[in-house]
Amino acid sequence: MAEHTLLDGLRAGHEPAFADLVTHYGGPMLAVARRILGNEEDARDCVQDALISAAGKIEKFEGRSKLSTWLHRIVVNSALSQLRARARRPEQSIEPLMPEFSMMGCRIERPEDDYLSLDDVIDKTKVGSVVRDAIEQLPESYRIVLLLRDIEEFSVRETAELLETSEGAVKTRLHRARSALKLLLEPVLARREDT
């Protein structure tokens, strides 16, 4: 269905148009919500709220962007609102995930007792799972910035607006999140290179 036809149907309040909206855009929206919220049930609630919100605001859609872009933004905002509304668990420090250095400035290697065996990470699916698990280990404020910038591909400015923070804070959190993620993934990547 052409986007303009779908928009006309939504603006006219036709139920089949809403069903088409859900069918065509619901899956990608759910994927975004899952990445941000990390919970299937919360992600489904988020998408439902976002779709209802979009349908209610369809008159405000001016067509300056694609409908998918507009919906993407709505679901991200909905997910971030859910995160803010959650009873906040105390955020863990990112410090244990950062590289450590000796007094001489040399990097201190971590023990390898928690590393996965090479057989555990060869399969691409397992590698993806390892990366997702590593991202999930990041404190929430760093994880969200990493997801918005590197996965959802929002600009620094857009990320700052969505999170209601400064661009400098976004850049700092992103740098620290990437550093921590690299440290978490180094053992896996090092073992892959050894083969």
Residue pairs with C-beta under 8 A, 6 or more apart in sequence:
1 20
1 24
3 66
3 67
6 17
6 20
6 21
6 24
6 67
7 58
7 61
7 63
7 67
8 17
9 16
9 17
9 20
10 17
10 18
10 21
10 55
10 58
11 58
11 59
18 51
18 55
21 51
21 54
21 55
22 51
25 51
25 67
25 68
25 71
26 47
26 51
28 68
28 72
29 47
29 50
29 51
29 71
29 72
29 75
30 43
30 44
30 47
32 72
32 75
32 76
32 79
32 152
33 42
33 43
33 44
33 46
33 47
33 50
33 75
33 78
33 79
34 40
34 43
35 147
35 151
35 152
36 43
36 46
36 76
36 79
36 80
36 83
36 144
36 147
36 148
37 43
37 46
37 79
37 82
37 83
38 136
42 82
43 79
45 82
46 75
46 78
46 79
46 82
47 75
47 78
49 78
50 71
50 74
50 75
50 77
50 78
51 71
53 74
53 78
54 70
54 71
54 74
57 74
61 67
61 70
72 152
76 148
76 152
76 154
76 162
77 162
80 144
80 162
80 163
83 140
83 144
91 139
91 140
91 141
92 139
93 139
94 138
94 139
94 142
94 176
94 177
94 180
97 137
97 138
97 180
97 183
97 184
98 176
98 179
98 180
98 183
99 107
99 108
99 179
99 183
100 107
100 108
100 110
101 107
101 108
102 108
110 187
112 187
115 187
115 188
115 191
116 130
116 187
116 188
116 191
117 191
118 191
118 192
118 194
118 195
120 126
121 127
121 130
121 188
121 191
121 192
122 192
127 188
130 185
130 188
131 185
134 181
134 184
134 185
135 143
135 146
135 147
135 181
136 143
137 184
138 146
138 177
138 180
138 181
141 173
142 173
142 176
142 177
142 180
143 177
144 163
145 159
145 163
145 170
145 173
145 174
145 177
146 173
146 174
146 177
146 178
146 181
148 154
148 158
148 159
148 162
148 163
149 156
149 159
149 170
149 174
150 174
150 178
154 162
156 167
156 170
156 171
156 174
157 167
159 170
160 166
160 167
160 169
160 170
163 170
